[in-house]
């Protein structure tokens, strides 16, 4: 068995909806969710997550949009099923639908709804086989997204904003890392030094065409990618069994051998914002570093208070985002008799690069405007997670966006007003609800 208790990947922070303590900080391939009940070596999971968001104040215009996903997962313990020691197979599928408030009404690129994806419909999100050696080494191979294994935490998805959930903002935009639900051929090697320290690395095929409509995660071709993403992460983590105040600290780096697109120059070497032509390809590589910390500062039974911080910085090719930083807290157990409810808040700053803002300035000039958007887009969210029933959680939340970027408001000639977003997230974890 693995030396570290793990969550299986799923619909966001359903570890909380299932009644698990959020600051357990168990590392897993992709996030935080309580597994369904294992029967005869088969673990079946079915989750629904819905987001509704409205901006009564600010943005390009006011309105309401909704989005949702459904995720089904089957995990097979080959030891119990066929006697293949310490080996499991993980299959995961998801369906996405809905519209994005940030894109449609506010005009900005950072979605207030973590369930929205640019390509709707069904998708195979994971197909992996993992073998765990008795010395702490494990190898995983198959189809998987980078952010299901690197730079994640159960606390990230105690929120609805895509600035935090599933992966802190920045790396997907700058590095092009494959992110749930997009997957590609991958191999991951992890070594658990003991029940606290670990190191892991991997190689993921980079092929942007896999994310297009109609692919559905079923394009298994080899050799068609334009690069390879290699992440590396070292971490220290504890849980409630080996630490009275569980914690997790991780540092890591991504490297993409595909140099990406210039955020400013077009294919002819002219400013793309003025010409409207496609961005130029860049030589070299894309590199970004990240660090994250989760620290429980108070715990009494199932009730706890955890603080967290996130940081990402671009150090490779010119990219849209220079750095992203966020900090916040998660309080598990709020009022008397509400030990499974949560109160959480974060504040983040996405600092766009000068090249990105120069492109937006030029585009504004081309449409008859003047001035440059602010480099810093600040987002705050306050959410309350109400555990209505085992397996069902409602999360009303307030988000406030300062200096919304105008990336999806191409004809905008002035700054977009700061926006207030009123949201509601609904999580249904059927394995817990139905007692599977």
C-alpha positions in Angstrom: 0.0 0.0 0.0 1.1 3.6 -0.5 2.8 5.2 2.4 0.5 8.3 2.2 -3.2 8.4 2.5 -4.6 9.6 -0.9 -7.7 11.2 -2.3 -8.9 10.3 -5.8 -9.4 13.1 -8.3 -12.9 14.3 -8.7 -15.3 17.2 -8.5 -13.4 19.7 -6.6 -13.4 19.8 -2.8 -15.9 17.0 -2.3 -13.7 15.8 0.6 -15.6 18.4 2.5 -19.0 17.5 1.2 -18.2 13.9 2.2 -17.5 15.0 5.8 -13.7 14.8 5.7 -11.7 17.6 7.2 -10.5 20.0 4.5 -7.0 20.4 5.9 -6.1 16.7 5.7 -3.7 17.7 3.0 -3.5 14.3 1.4 -1.6 14.4 -1.9 -3.2 12.8 -4.9 -3.3 12.8 -8.6 -5.6 15.6 -8.9 -7.4 17.3 -6.2 -9.7 16.6 -3.3 -12.5 14.2 -3.1 -13.5 11.4 -0.8 -13.5 8.1 -2.7 -16.6 6.0 -3.1 -16.9 2.8 -1.2 -14.6 0.1 -2.6 -16.4 -3.2 -3.2 -14.5 -6.2 -4.5 -11.7 -4.0 -5.8 -13.9 -1.6 -7.7 -14.4 2.1 -6.6 -17.3 3.8 -8.5 -17.8 7.6 -8.2 -20.4 9.9 -9.7 -20.3 13.6 -9.0 -22.3 16.7 -10.1 -21.1 20.3 -9.6 -23.1 23.3 -10.7 -22.2 27.0 -10.7 -24.5 30.0 -11.1 -23.0 33.5 -11.2 -24.5 36.9 -11.6 -22.9 40.4 -11.7 -25.4 43.0 -10.4 -22.6 45.6 -10.4 -19.8 46.2 -12.8 -18.5 44.5 -15.9 -19.3 45.3 -19.5 -23.0 44.5 -18.8 -25.0 42.8 -16.1 -26.4 39.3 -16.3 -26.5 35.8 -15.0 -24.9 32.6 -16.4 -24.7 29.0 -15.3 -22.5 26.0 -15.9 -22.1 22.5 -14.6 -20.2 19.3 -15.0 -20.9 15.6 -14.3 -17.9 13.4 -13.5 -17.9 9.6 -13.4 -14.9 7.6 -12.3 -14.1 3.9 -12.0 -11.0 2.8 -10.1 -10.0 -0.9 -10.2 -7.7 -2.5 -7.6 -6.0 -5.1 -9.7 -4.6 -6.8 -6.6 -8.0 -7.6 -5.2 -9.5 -8.3 -8.7 -6.7 -10.4 -10.3 -3.8 -10.6 -7.8 -1.6 -8.1 -9.5 0.2 -6.6 -6.5 -0.1 -2.9 -5.7 -1.5 -2.0 -9.1 -4.6 0.0 -10.0 -6.4 1.3 -13.1 -8.2 4.7 -13.1 -10.8 5.7 -15.7 -12.5 9.0 -15.5 -15.0 10.8 -17.7 -16.7 14.1 -17.5 -19.5 16.1 -19.2 -19.4 20.0 -19.4 -22.1 22.5 -20.3 -23.1 26.1 -19.7 -21.9 29.7 -20.3 -19.2 31.8 -18.6 -20.2 35.0 -16.8 -16.7 36.4 -17.0 -16.5 36.0 -20.7 -20.1 36.9 -21.7 -20.9 39.8 -19.3 -17.7 41.0 -17.6 -15.3 40.7 -20.5 -12.5 39.2 -18.4 -10.5 36.0 -18.9 -10.6 34.6 -15.3 -13.8 32.7 -14.9 -15.9 33.1 -11.7 -17.2 29.6 -12.4 -14.8 26.7 -12.1 -17.2 24.3 -13.9 -17.1 26.2 -17.2 -14.8 25.0 -20.0 -14.3 26.4 -23.5 -15.3 23.1 -25.1 -18.6 21.7 -24.0 -19.6 18.0 -24.1 -18.1 14.8 -22.9 -14.5 14.0 -22.5 -12.3 11.1 -21.3 -10.3 12.9 -18.6 -8.1 10.1 -17.3 -7.0 6.6 -18.3 -4.1 5.5 -16.2 -2.4 2.5 -14.7 -0.3 2.9 -11.5 2.1 0.5 -9.8 3.4 1.1 -6.3 6.6 -0.5 -5.4 7.3 -1.6 -1.8 10.2 1.0 -1.4 8.0 4.1 -1.8 8.4 4.4 -5.5 5.3 4.6 -7.8 4.9 4.9 -11.6 1.8 6.0 -13.4 1.3 5.9 -17.1 -1.5 6.6 -19.5 -3.7 9.7 -20.3 -3.8 12.4 -17.7 -3.7 16.2 -17.1 -0.7 17.8 -15.5 -2.7 19.6 -12.8 -4.2 16.4 -11.5 -0.7 15.6 -10.1 1.2 18.8 -9.6 0.5 22.1 -7.8 -2.8 21.2 -6.2 -4.4 21.1 -2.8 -7.7 20.2 -1.3 -8.1 23.8 -0.1 -8.0 25.2 -3.7 -11.5 24.1 -4.4 -13.3 25.3 -1.3 -14.1 28.2 -3.7 -15.9 28.8 -6.9 -13.6 31.2 -8.7 -11.3 29.7 -11.3 -8.5 31.9 -9.9 -8.1 29.2 -7.3 -9.9 26.0 -8.4 -8.6 23.6 -9.6 -5.1 25.0 -10.1 -4.0 28.5 -9.0 -4.1 30.8 -12.0 -1.1 31.4 -14.2 0.5 28.2 -15.3 -2.3 27.1 -17.6 -2.2 30.5 -19.5 1.5 30.8 -19.6 2.8 27.3 -19.8 -0.1 25.6 -21.6 -0.1 22.8 -19.0 -2.8 20.3 -19.7 -5.5 20.9 -17.1 -8.6 18.9 -16.1 -10.6 17.9 -18.2 -7.9 17.9 -20.9 -5.5 15.0 -20.9 -2.6 13.7 -23.0 -0.1 10.8 -22.9 1.8 11.0 -19.7 4.2 9.2 -17.4 4.7 10.2 -13.7 7.3 8.9 -11.3 6.8 9.6 -7.6 9.0 8.7 -4.6 7.6 8.9 -1.0 10.7 9.2 1.1 8.6 8.6 4.2 5.1 9.5 5.4 5.9 13.2 5.1 8.5 13.9 2.3 8.0 13.1 -1.3 9.4 14.1 -4.8 7.8 13.6 -8.2 8.3 14.3 -11.8 6.8 13.4 -15.1 6.6 13.9 -18.9 3.3 15.0 -20.6 2.8 15.3 -24.3 1.9 18.9 -25.3 -0.6 18.9 -28.2 -3.0 21.8 -28.2 -5.1 20.2 -30.9 -6.3 17.6 -28.3 -8.4 20.4 -26.7 -10.4 21.1 -29.7 -14.1 20.4 -30.1 -14.8 16.9 -31.3 -11.7 15.3 -29.8 -13.5 14.2 -26.6 -10.3 13.0 -25.1 -10.3 10.0 -27.5 -7.5 11.0 -29.8 -4.8 8.5 -28.8 -2.3 9.4 -31.6 1.4 9.4 -30.9 4.0 11.9 -32.1 1.6 14.7 -33.1 2.4 17.1 -30.3 4.6 20.2 -30.5 6.4 19.8 -27.2 6.8 18.0 -23.9 5.8 19.4 -20.5 8.1 18.2 -17.7 7.1 19.2 -14.2 9.0 18.6 -11.0 7.7 19.0 -7.4 9.1 18.4 -3.9 6.7 18.4 -1.0 6.3 18.0 2.8 2.9 17.0 4.0 1.2 15.6 7.1 -2.3 14.6 8.0 -4.5 14.2 11.0 -3.0 10.8 11.8 0.6 12.0 12.2 0.3 15.7 13.0 -2.0 17.5 15.4 -1.8 20.5 13.0 -1.7 19.1 9.5 0.2 21.0 6.9 1.5 20.8 3.3 4.3 22.7 1.6 5.2 22.2 -2.0 7.6 23.8 -4.5 7.9 23.0 -8.1 8.7 24.0 -11.7 7.2 23.4 -15.1 9.1 23.3 -18.4 7.4 23.2 -21.8 9.7 22.7 -24.8 7.1 24.3 -27.0 7.9 28.1 -26.9 4.3 29.2 -27.2 2.9 32.3 -28.8 4.1 35.9 -28.4 1.7 37.9 -26.3 2.5 41.0 -28.4 4.0 40.3 -31.9 2.1 39.0 -34.9 3.4 36.5 -37.5 4.9 39.4 -39.5 6.8 40.9 -36.6 4.3 43.8 -36.1 2.1 44.6 -33.1 -0.7 42.1 -33.2 -3.0 44.5 -31.3 -2.8 47.0 -34.2 -2.9 44.5 -37.1 -5.3 42.0 -35.7 -3.3 39.2 -37.2 -2.3 35.9 -35.5 0.4 35.9 -32.8 3.9 34.8 -33.8 5.4 31.5 -32.5 8.3 31.8 -30.1 11.5 29.8 -30.1 13.0 28.6 -26.8 10.9 27.2 -24.0 8.3 28.1 -21.4 9.3 27.8 -17.7 7.3 28.7 -14.6 7.9 28.1 -10.8 5.4 27.7 -8.1 5.2 27.4 -4.3 2.2 26.7 -2.1 1.7 26.3 1.7 -1.3 25.0 3.7 -1.0 25.2 7.5 -3.6 24.3 10.1 -3.3 26.7 13.0 -6.1 25.4 15.1 -7.8 22.0 15.4 -10.3 20.6 17.8 -12.0 17.4 16.7 -13.5 17.9 13.2 -13.3 21.7 13.6 -10.2 23.5 12.3 -8.7 26.7 10.9 -6.2 26.5 8.0 -4.3 29.3 6.4 -2.9 29.0 2.9 -0.7 30.9 0.3 0.1 30.3 -3.4 2.6 31.8 -5.7 3.5 31.4 -9.4 6.1 33.2 -11.4 7.0 33.0 -15.1 10.7 32.7 -15.8 10.8 31.5 -19.4 9.5 33.0 -22.7 7.5 36.2 -22.7 4.0 35.2 -21.6 0.7 36.9 -20.6 1.2 36.6 -16.9 4.3 37.6 -14.9 3.1 36.2 -11.6 0.1 35.2 -9.5 -0.2 35.3 -5.8 -3.0 34.5 -3.4 -3.6 33.9 0.3 -6.6 33.0 2.5 -8.2 30.8 5.1 -10.6 27.9 5.5 -12.6 27.5 8.7 -14.1 24.0 9.0 -16.9 24.0 11.6 -18.7 27.3 11.9 -21.6 27.4 14.3 -22.9 25.0 17.0 -23.9 21.7 15.3 -22.3 22.7 12.0 -19.0 20.9 12.2 -18.9 20.1 8.5 -19.8 23.6 7.2 -17.0 25.8 6.0 -16.3 29.5 5.9 -13.5 30.4 3.5 -11.9 33.5 1.9 -9.1 34.2 -0.5 -7.6 37.3 -2.2 -5.5 37.0 -5.3 -3.4 39.2 -7.6 -2.8 38.3 -11.2 -0.1 40.5 -12.6 -0.2 40.7 -16.3 3.0 41.2 -18.2 3.9 44.5 -19.9 3.7 42.8 -23.3 0.2 41.5 -22.6 -1.0 45.0 -21.5 0.7 46.6 -24.5 -1.2 44.3 -26.8 -4.5 45.3 -25.0 -3.5 49.0 -25.3 -2.9 48.7 -29.0 -6.1 46.8 -29.5 -8.0 49.6 -27.7 -6.3 52.2 -29.9 -7.3 50.3 -33.0 -10.9 50.6 -31.8 -10.7 54.3 -31.1 -9.8 54.3 -27.4 -6.8 55.3 -25.3 -5.0 54.2 -22.2 -3.7 50.9 -21.0 -5.5 48.5 -18.7 -4.1 48.0 -15.2 -1.5 45.2 -14.9 -3.0 43.9 -11.7 -6.3 42.0 -11.6 -7.3 41.5 -8.0 -10.0 38.9 -7.1 -11.5 38.2 -3.7 -14.0 35.5 -2.8 -15.9 34.9 0.4 -17.8 31.6 0.5 -19.9 29.5 2.9 -20.1 25.8 2.4 -23.4 24.4 3.9 -23.3 20.7 4.3 -27.0 20.1 3.7 -26.8 16.4 3.8 -24.0 13.8 3.5 -23.0 14.1 -0.1 -24.8 17.4 -0.8 -23.2 20.8 -0.3 -24.4 24.3 -1.2 -21.9 27.1 -1.4 -23.2 30.7 -1.7 -20.3 33.1 -2.4 -19.4 36.7 -3.1 -16.6 37.6 -5.5 -15.2 41.0 -6.2 -13.0 41.7 -9.2 -10.8 44.8 -9.2 -9.5 45.9 -12.7 -11.1 43.2 -14.7 -8.9 42.4 -17.7 -10.6 43.1 -21.1 -9.3 40.0 -22.9 -12.8 39.0 -23.9 -14.1 42.5 -24.6 -12.2 43.1 -27.9 -14.0 46.3 -28.8 -13.8 47.9 -25.4 -12.3 51.4 -25.5 -12.3 52.2 -21.7 -11.5 50.3 -18.5 -14.1 47.8 -17.4 -15.7 48.8 -14.1 -14.9 46.7 -11.0 -17.4 43.8 -10.8 -19.3 42.2 -7.9 -20.3 38.6 -8.5 -23.0 36.8 -6.5 -22.6 33.0 -6.9 -24.0 29.7 -5.9 -22.2 26.4 -6.2 -23.9 23.0 -5.7 -22.0 19.8 -5.1 -23.6 16.4 -5.2 -21.4 13.4 -4.4 -23.6 10.4 -5.2 -21.3 7.8 -3.6 -21.8 9.4 -0.3 -25.4 10.4 -0.8 -26.4 6.8 -1.8 -24.0 5.0 0.5 -22.2 3.2 -2.3 
